[in-house]
Amino acid sequence: MSALAAPNEVVTKALLRQVNVPGLDRPAALITLDNGFDHTKPNTFGPAGLTSLDEAISAALAANPAFIAVTGKPYIFCVGADITGLPLLADREQALEIGRLGHRVFARLKDSEIPTFAFVNGAAMGGGLELALHCHYRTLSGGAAALALPEVSLGLIPGWGGTQLLPNLIGIPAATQVIIQNPLMQNKMLKPKQAAELGIADVLLEPADFLERSLEWAAGVVRGEVTVTRPEVDKDMWAGVLYFARQTLDQRLHGAVPAAYKALDLLETAKDADFATGTAAEDEALADLVFSEELRSGLYAFDLVQRRAKRPAGAPDKGLARPVTKVGIVGAGLMASQLALLFARRLQVPVVLTDLDQARVDKGVGYVHAQIEKSVSKGRMDKGTAAKLYGLVSGSVDKSAFADADFVIEAVFEDLNVKKQVWAELEKIVKPEAILATNTSSLSITAMAAELEHPERVVGFHFFNPVAVLPLLEIVRGERTDDATLATAFAVGKQLKKSSVLVKDAPAFVVNRLLTRFLGAVFAAVDAGTELEVANRALDPLGLPMRPLALLQLVGPAVAYHVGGTLHAAFPDRFGVSENLKRIADSGQPIVVDDEINAEVAKLLVVGDQPLTEEQVRQNALDALAQEIRLMLDEGVVAEAQDIDLCMILGAGWPFHLGGVTPYLDRTGTSERVTGQRFLPRGAASLPG
């Protein structure tokens, strides 16, 4: 075990106690997992934690209890392996050993002749959920935050029995969803009710007296008064489900995520192999993946999202933030309405929308009310909360409604003169200390505030669409934005549960600048004569969430052309203006229909006679990204390359296996070839050496 010692492991101890349960002739053994911290530092398993659990199981078995149960500290069951120790593994044998250790310890619960129970009282992910699956029975608290097997999103597989146990418990379709599909859908988690419906838990209990009810239920099982029945797993569909899943992966990822394919292979093994054979295959797969570039990028990305996103680089002292007791929103279109709902839900303060006429205002407020009603009908919101939100959101055609607002954000047409006019009018109405925020996606904050009496209170507050889904918030500091304004913006961003990144006032900021440069390289190939289908397939090896032309359609050709024009004006040598893109925008035709290129759009194009290959298009796009990122870092648009990656992950959905973008550019040699240097030190998001 000394070879596996993890010097920085926060040890989760397995604390054993005897519990007398009414109706049983001898005590039960209750093992509580607890790392000694509150719920903000969840239980995880490293070598020492697994050893502690092993010792607790031995002591429990020796006492010959009525049953053995494992539970967690308040709000947390266990969120899996301590992944911070993975980069410290020196060789493949050590990776095999950590897999085998977890399997050996957990299997003691599966193979026990004494009944074993998992009382899943809180969040259970990865190895934590796998531990629960090894127990003979499972109770689940309705208050558990989330359940998941998220390993594939990081570049791993469930390596402690999950790929073998889960499909044989809940069936191959549901297991494929939990192990592969959910992690690749922005790491989607299961709510307790969903997990219970899938059959992961045997009974769903109220959180208020969860432990007491779990003990009673377990006693009923032991006495034979409670019978647990589980549907028989249909093995006839096994091969068909996995064939379809593999086709889907090929279409979406094109081989870019080795972990997803390894997981598919292991799920195939689970159909007929005995448990020892299946878990040995997990060990081998885990050992292969631990020393992959994709995993190192995934761990780097995970750290960005879990740590850096919560401590934004360059944010001022939060003590400077001003209280926000009322929010004003200029505009009542779709984006403004989404913002109104978000502010009301998260800040729980009055929110007022304004627009040019009553019809637009009514439409905006109506949208908010409709979304609230939808949440109630789907059981996502209770009627009391809905009633409160109805009362918080209002509309007006008179901007004097903003007179007592502390924070006013505009979401009007993306035109500098229009926005300047809005602020000039509002400055005469709002309080002197009110924050003026703009949701602009590309325009200069400094220019927008230049003619105001108090330009220091104007700040960029750039959301990404859909507002409720994408977590990134680019907070843009103009040349005269002061610290109090910036601190308030960060405080509001945190209340909105967004991940905020401080950005310099530069054209299109981070995400839109990079996506425009990226799409510009692809469309330049089209203008040169490359077929749309070829250009669209060119980036497939990266495994991006969508192909370039689908992304262009999502953004909107007109919006893309407008942002491209802004960037062309700023950087004409790097950002071109495509007349073909304008033709598409003017036509109103969709570029892609049912995942196929629209033939009518292809007819609109006027192109050259120098087509590129897929590889040339891909390399041009990657070279463009590398050059633009280096220039942005040299300009100080963000503090470090890590902020670029965080923005691309949270604002554009770029995957963990790329590390966002800079680790991929480093490992493919693109960074050094284009810019003469890497973005990150060796080993930061890649294998050392």
C-alpha positions, -999 to +999 in steps of 0.1 A: +000+000+000+029+024+005+033+026-033-001+041-034+003+067-007-012+100-017+006+128+003-021+154-002-051+131+003-079+144+024-087+112+041-123+101+043-126+080+074-151+051+078-165+056+113-181+024+127-207+023+154-232-002+166-269+008+164-298-008+182-328-011+158-362-021+172-373-055+162-339-070+158-322-094+182-287-078+178-273-044+168-267-033+132-233-020+121-234+016+107-204+029+088-204+067+083-181+082+057-167+115+070-136+135+059-139+159+088-151+189+068-185+203+060-204+196+028-183+221+009-155+195+008-172+163-001-161+128+009-137+112-016-117+080-017-079+078-019-057+049-008-060+059+029-097+063+027-102+029+011-080+014+037-101+030+064-133+015+048-116-019+045-108-018+083-143-007+092-158-036+071-135-061+088-146-048+123-182-048+113-181-084+100-163-095+131-191-082+153-217-104+134-243-076+132-279-079+120-269-060+089-241-036+078-251-001+064-229+026+049-239+062+049-223+096+046-218+129+066-246+155+063-256+162+027-228+140+012-226+103+007-194+102-014-184+118-047-159+092-058-122+088-061-098+115-051-088+124-086-062+149-075-040+118-068-042+105-104-014+127-118+009+115-091+007+078-102+042+070-115+034+040-138+007+018-152+012-008-124+002+018-098-029+027-118-038-010-119-032-013-082-056+016-073-083+000-094-078-034-078-078-019-043-112-003-048-126-034-063-113-056-035-127-034-007-161-027-023-165-064-032-165-073+005-199-056+007-212-074-024-199-108-012-209-104+024-231-131+039-245-105+063-270-082+045-254-049+034-272-016+028-262+018+014-281+047+030-275+073+003-282+104+023-266+129-001-246+135-033-233+102-047-211+103-077-185+081-093-169+057-069-194+068-042-223+056-063-203+024-072-198+017-035-236+019-031-241-004-060-220-031-043-244-032-014-273-056-015-299-029-009-301+009-013-322+036+003-320+071-011-328+105+004-351+128-016-328+156-006-297+142-022-282+169-044-273+146-074-263+111-084-240+103-114-212+083-129-195+113-145-161+097-152-164+097-190-166+135-190-132+136-174-116+110-197-121+080-174-145+051-169-164+041-138-135+019-126-148+004-094-175-019-107-200+006-122-198-006-158-206-042-146-231-037-118-253-009-132-264-025-165-273-057-147-293-037-122-312-012-143-308-026-179-285-016-207-305+013-221-306+032-188-270+023-179-257+036-212-275+068-205-260+072-171-225+061-179-220+076-214-248+099-225-252+120-194-215+128-189-212+139-225-243+162-221-225+188-200-222+162-172-259+158-166-268+146-131-297+125-118-322+138-093-332+114-065-366+107-081-350+099-114-325+076-098-352+058-080-374+054-111-344+039-130-341+014-102-307+026-088-324+028-053-348+004-038-368+030-019-369+068-019-373+083+016-379+118+029-348+137+040-361+149+074-358+116+092-338+097+065-315+077+088-342+066+111-365+055+083-336+038+065-328+017+096-365+008+100-367-002+063-335-023+065-348-040+096-380-049+077-359-064+049-338-084+074-369-097+092-385-107+059-414-082+062-402-060+033-397-077+000-375-060-026-384-069-062-363-058-092-374-062-128-355-088-148-330-073-171-337-078-208-304-091-223-319-096-258-316-059-266-281-056-252-262-058-285-287-035-304-285-008-278-247-008-278-246-008-316-268+023-317-248+039-289-215+033-309-231+048-340-242+079-320-207+083-306-191+081-340-214+107-353-208+131-324-173+124-313-156+107-343-133+088-319-122+120-300-131+106-265-113+073-259-130+069-225-165+068-241-154+039-263-138+021-235-170+024-215-189+009-244-166-021-245-170-026-208-207-024-210-205-051-237-184-073-214-210-069-186-236-089-206-221-123-201-188-121-183-185-130-146-179-102-122-142-109-117-136-109-154-155-076-159-138-058-130-104-070-143-113-054-176-122-022-158-087-022-141-070-025-175-091+002-191-085+026-161-048+020-163-048+028-200-067+060-196-048+073-166-018+079-189-037+095-217-035+131-228-073+134-228-075+125-191-048+151-182-068+177-201-100+166-184-085+169-149-072+204-158-106+214-171-123+200-140-100+220-118-108+251-137-146+246-133-144+236-097-118+260-084-108+289-107-144+296-117-152+301-080-123+324-074-121+347-104-087+361-112-085+398-108-118+403-091-117+432-066-124+429-029-159+417-025-163+441+005-166+469-020-198+455-035-230+475-031-263+460-022-288+453-050-324+456-039-340+463-073-331+455-109-340+473-141-338+457-176-339+479-207-356+460-234-383+433-233-372+409-261-362+373-256-328+379-240-342+406-217-370+384-207-346+355-199-326+379-178-356+391-159-366+356-149-330+348-139-326+379-117-360+375-101-353+338-092-318+342-079-318+377-063-354+376-051-358+413-056-382+434-078-373+433-115-388+458-140-387+455-178-391+485-201-395+488-239-408+512-265-444+503-263-469+484-241-472+455-265-435+447-263-435+451-225-465+428-222-449+402-244-417+402-223-436+399-189-458+373-205-428+352-214-416+353-178-450+343-165-452+314-191-418+301-180-429+302-144-461+283-152-441+257-171-418+252-141-448+246-119-465+222-143-433+201-145-429+200-107-397+221-108-412+250-087-439+251-060-469+274-063-457+296-034-424+304-051-443+310-084-466+334-068-437+353-053-419+355-087-451+367-104-451+396-080-415+405-084-415+409-122-433+438-138-431+460-169-434+497-178-430+519-209-417+547-186-380+544-177-387+564-146-395+530-131-357+526-128-354+556-105-348+535-074-330+506-091-295+496-079-286+477-110-298+484-145-288+462-174-296+469-211-303+442-237-312+463-267-301+462-304-264+457-308-256+492-321-232+515-302-252+547-309-284+530-297-268+519-265-251+553-259-285+569-263-300+545-238-274+553-211-276+590-217-313+589-211-310+566-181-282+586-164-307+614-158-331+590-141-312+565-120-295+570-086-259+583-087-245+550-073-267+527-095-247+502-116-252+504-154-245+471-170-245+462-207-251+427-222-232+437-254-215+408-271-188+427-289-190+465-285-167+487-265-177+494-229-154+524-228-169+539-259-204+533-246-197+552-214-175+579-229-200+607-228-216+599-195-212+620-164-203+589-144-186+564-168-170+547-138-203+529-130-206+512-165-196+476-167-199+448-193-221+419-181-221+395-211-244+364-208-245+335-232-276+321-248-296+302-235-291+323-203-306+296-180-282+269-193-247+283-200-229+293-168-204+318-181-206+355-174-179+377-190-176+407-168-159+435-188-140+463-172-140+495-192-111+519-190-129+540-163-149+513-145-142+516-108-136+488-083-170+493-065-188+488-098-167+457-107-171+442-072-209+447-074-209+430-108-190+400-094-213+398-064-244+398-086-228+372-109-223+350-079-259+354-067-270+345-102-250+313-098-228+322-128-191+316-132-176+350-138-144+358-157-128+393-157-122+405-192-105+436-206-125+459-228-114+445-261-135+438-293-159+408-288-141+399-255-132+362-253-157+336-266-171+356-295-137+368-306-123+332-307-154+317-322-155+344-349-119+338-357-124+300-358-156+302-380-139+328-401-111+304-410-137+277-419-157+301-440-126+315-457-121+279-470-157+279-483-151+312-501-120+297-516-140+269-532-141+242-505-174+224-505-197+231-475-198+195-465-159+192-465-156+224-444-183+212-420-166+179-414-131+193-410-132+197-372-147+163-365-115+149-349-118+174-321-151+160-309-167+195-305-203+198-293-214+208-328-200+212-363-190+247-375-221+253-398-245+240-371-228+265-347-231+292-372-268+285-376-272+285-338-255+319-335-274+332-365-257+342-398-268+378-394-253+380-358-221+363-369-218+387-398-224+417-375-198+405-349-174+397-377-178+432-390-170+447-356-138+425-354-129+433-390-130+470-382-106+464-352-083+438-368-087+438-406-056+417-412-071+387-392-109+390-395-123+390-430-158+399-441-174+371-461-199+382-487-211+346-488-220+348-452-239+380-459-258+363-488-268+335-464-279+360-437-299+380-462-316+349-476-330+338-442-324+302-453-312+277-427-277+264-435-284+229-421-316+210-423-319+176-405-281+175-401-277+179-439-264+210-457-292+229-473-288+226-511-306+260-516-279+277-495-251+261-514-266+276-546-262+311-532-224+309-528-200+326-551-166+308-546-131+305-558-113+276-575-088+267-547-106+242-525-089+229-494-089+194-479-105+187-445-070+185-429-061+219-444-093+235-432-088+220-397-052+232-395-061+267-407-088+269-380-064+256-352-036+280-364-060+309-363-071+300-327-035+297-315-025+330-330-056+348-316-052+334-281-015+344-280-024+380-291-053+381-265-029+371-238-003+396-249-030+423-249-041+413-214-077+405-224-076+379-195-051+372-168-039+338-181-045+310-206-066+292-179-092+320-183-094+315-220-101+277-214-126+284-187-145+307-211-145+282-239-157+254-216-185+274-199-195+298-227-191+276-258-195+241-244-160+230-256-153+197-240-131+187-211-111+163-232-097+193-251-091+211-218-111+239-233-087+248-261-051+256-251-041+221-239-052+206-273-032+233-292-002+225-270-003+187-274-008+189-312+022+211-315+001+239-330+010+264-302+047+262-307+046+261-345+023+292-347+035+313-317+069+298-308+058+288-273+033+266-254+004+282-236+008+260-205+038+243-189+043+207-197+024+185-172-002+213-163-028+198-187-007+170-203+015+141-195+048+153-180+080+151-200 
